[in-house]
Amino acid sequence: MLELLKEREEKLKSALPKLKNLFKPQEKKPIVEILDGIEGIKTVLNDILNVKQDWYALGSGRSTQILPYFVEHWQNQRQKEKIFMRALLNQAVPAIKRSVELKKYKFTEVRFLAGNYDAPSSTWIYGNRVVVVMWSKDHPFAIRTISDEIAKSYRDYFNNLWKTSKR
């Protein structure tokens, strides 16, 4: 009987490292989603309202070209929810026009990046999410990444750009 117990003990010892690995916390992989069309972008905007955390927007000011009525209503809802927005815009005409509109809203700060280029996309950072919105008139879409690590990295990047931007 002792021999049988020793044999089982050896088997258990050899299996123990594998069992321990089963209970290790698994590395969290980022979640990546494609949100298609205007409805996909509306989904992202509504997610910003649901997450209720500061919103950092690095962009082109094209949202009102694609979603003119929805964005106006959405911005009013953002104010009611007291979600703070920091926007870093380029100095192209659409972005400058958009900055004038944005400055009317509470809980909003706008600055400008150096250079006069027209970007076809925007990058939004909120909570643990990073979203790249492609503002194609024919087929807009968004790519959303959900990851604490990636969101923190983008927020740090945004804040560094913010320090060097113009009011």
C-alpha positions as CSV (number, residue, x, y, z in Angstrom):
1,M,0.0,0.0,0.0
2,L,2.9,2.4,0.8
3,E,4.3,1.6,-2.6
4,L,1.0,2.5,-4.3
5,L,0.8,5.8,-2.3
6,K,4.4,6.7,-3.3
7,E,3.6,6.0,-6.9
8,R,0.5,8.3,-6.8
9,E,2.5,11.0,-5.0
10,E,5.1,11.0,-7.8
11,K,2.4,11.2,-10.5
12,L,0.8,14.1,-8.6
13,K,4.1,15.9,-8.2
14,S,4.8,15.6,-12.0
15,A,1.3,16.9,-12.8
16,L,1.4,19.8,-10.3
17,P,3.1,22.3,-12.6
18,K,0.5,21.7,-15.3
19,L,-2.3,22.1,-12.8
20,K,-0.8,25.4,-11.5
21,N,-0.7,26.8,-15.0
22,L,-4.4,26.1,-15.4
23,F,-5.1,28.5,-12.5
24,K,-2.7,31.3,-13.6
25,P,-4.6,34.4,-14.7
26,Q,-4.6,34.4,-18.4
27,E,-3.1,37.4,-20.2
28,K,-5.9,39.8,-21.3
29,K,-5.9,40.0,-25.1
30,P,-7.2,43.3,-26.6
31,I,-10.6,43.1,-28.2
32,V,-10.7,44.5,-31.7
33,E,-14.0,45.3,-33.4
34,I,-15.0,46.8,-36.7
35,L,-18.2,49.0,-36.5
36,D,-19.5,49.4,-40.0
37,G,-21.2,52.4,-41.6
38,I,-23.0,55.3,-40.0
39,E,-24.8,53.0,-37.5
40,G,-21.4,51.7,-36.4
41,I,-20.1,55.2,-35.7
42,K,-23.3,56.0,-33.8
43,T,-22.7,52.9,-31.7
44,V,-19.3,54.2,-30.7
45,L,-20.6,57.6,-29.9
46,N,-23.3,56.1,-27.7
47,D,-20.7,53.9,-26.1
48,I,-18.8,57.1,-25.1
49,L,-22.0,58.3,-23.3
50,N,-22.3,54.9,-21.6
51,V,-18.7,54.7,-20.4
52,K,-19.0,58.2,-18.9
53,Q,-15.3,59.0,-18.8
54,D,-13.2,61.8,-20.3
55,W,-13.1,61.7,-24.1
56,Y,-9.9,62.6,-26.0
57,A,-10.4,63.3,-29.7
58,L,-7.5,63.6,-32.2
59,G,-9.1,64.5,-35.4
60,S,-10.1,66.2,-38.5
61,G,-13.4,67.7,-37.6
62,R,-15.3,65.7,-40.2
63,S,-18.0,64.2,-37.9
64,T,-20.6,66.8,-38.7
65,Q,-20.1,66.2,-42.5
66,I,-21.1,62.6,-42.1
67,L,-23.6,62.8,-39.1
68,P,-24.7,66.4,-39.0
69,Y,-27.9,66.1,-36.9
70,F,-26.9,63.2,-34.8
71,V,-23.6,64.8,-33.7
72,E,-25.4,68.0,-32.6
73,H,-27.9,66.0,-30.5
74,W,-25.1,63.8,-29.2
75,Q,-23.0,66.7,-28.1
76,N,-25.9,68.1,-26.1
77,Q,-26.3,64.7,-24.4
78,R,-22.6,64.7,-23.6
79,Q,-22.9,68.0,-21.9
80,K,-25.8,66.7,-19.8
81,E,-23.7,63.7,-18.8
82,K,-20.8,66.1,-17.9
83,I,-18.3,64.1,-20.0
84,F,-15.2,66.2,-20.5
85,M,-13.8,66.4,-24.1
86,R,-10.4,67.4,-25.2
87,A,-10.0,67.8,-28.9
88,L,-6.8,68.1,-30.8
89,L,-7.6,69.2,-34.4
90,N,-5.5,69.8,-37.5
91,Q,-5.5,73.2,-39.1
92,A,-7.4,72.3,-42.2
93,V,-10.6,74.2,-43.0
94,P,-13.1,71.5,-41.8
95,A,-11.3,71.3,-38.5
96,I,-11.2,75.0,-37.9
97,K,-14.9,75.3,-38.7
98,R,-15.6,72.4,-36.3
99,S,-13.5,74.0,-33.5
100,V,-15.7,77.1,-33.6
101,E,-18.8,74.8,-33.0
102,L,-17.1,72.8,-30.3
103,K,-16.0,75.8,-28.3
104,K,-19.7,76.6,-27.7
105,Y,-20.1,73.4,-25.6
106,K,-19.4,73.1,-21.9
107,F,-16.8,70.6,-20.7
108,T,-14.9,71.1,-23.9
109,E,-11.3,72.2,-24.7
110,V,-9.9,72.5,-28.2
111,R,-6.4,72.9,-29.4
112,F,-4.6,72.7,-32.7
113,L,-1.7,70.6,-34.0
114,A,1.0,72.2,-36.1
115,G,0.6,71.9,-39.8
116,N,-2.2,72.3,-42.4
117,Y,-3.1,68.8,-43.5
118,D,-6.4,67.2,-44.0
119,A,-6.7,63.9,-42.2
120,P,-9.3,61.3,-43.4
121,S,-9.6,59.8,-39.9
122,S,-10.1,60.6,-36.2
123,T,-8.7,58.8,-33.1
124,W,-10.9,58.8,-30.0
125,I,-9.7,57.6,-26.6
126,Y,-12.2,57.0,-23.7
127,G,-12.1,54.6,-20.8
128,N,-10.3,51.5,-21.9
129,R,-11.1,52.1,-25.6
130,V,-9.3,53.5,-28.6
131,V,-11.3,54.1,-31.7
132,V,-10.1,55.0,-35.2
133,V,-12.9,56.5,-37.3
134,M,-12.5,56.6,-41.1
135,W,-14.6,59.4,-42.4
136,S,-15.3,58.1,-45.9
137,K,-18.4,59.8,-47.3
138,D,-19.3,56.6,-49.2
139,H,-18.6,54.1,-46.4
140,P,-17.5,55.4,-43.0
141,F,-16.4,52.9,-40.4
142,A,-14.7,52.6,-37.0
143,I,-12.1,50.2,-35.6
144,R,-12.5,49.9,-31.8
145,T,-9.8,48.4,-29.6
146,I,-10.7,47.6,-26.0
147,S,-7.6,47.3,-23.8
148,D,-6.4,49.1,-20.7
149,E,-2.8,49.0,-21.8
150,I,-3.4,50.3,-25.3
151,A,-5.8,53.0,-24.1
152,K,-3.3,54.2,-21.5
153,S,-0.6,54.4,-24.1
154,Y,-2.8,56.4,-26.5
155,R,-3.9,58.7,-23.7
156,D,-0.2,59.4,-22.8
157,Y,0.5,60.1,-26.5
158,F,-2.5,62.4,-26.7
159,N,-1.3,64.3,-23.5
160,N,2.2,64.8,-24.9
161,L,0.7,66.2,-28.1
162,W,-1.6,68.4,-26.0
163,K,1.3,70.0,-24.2
164,T,2.9,71.1,-27.6
165,S,-0.4,72.1,-29.3
166,K,-1.7,75.7,-29.9
167,R,-4.8,77.2,-28.3
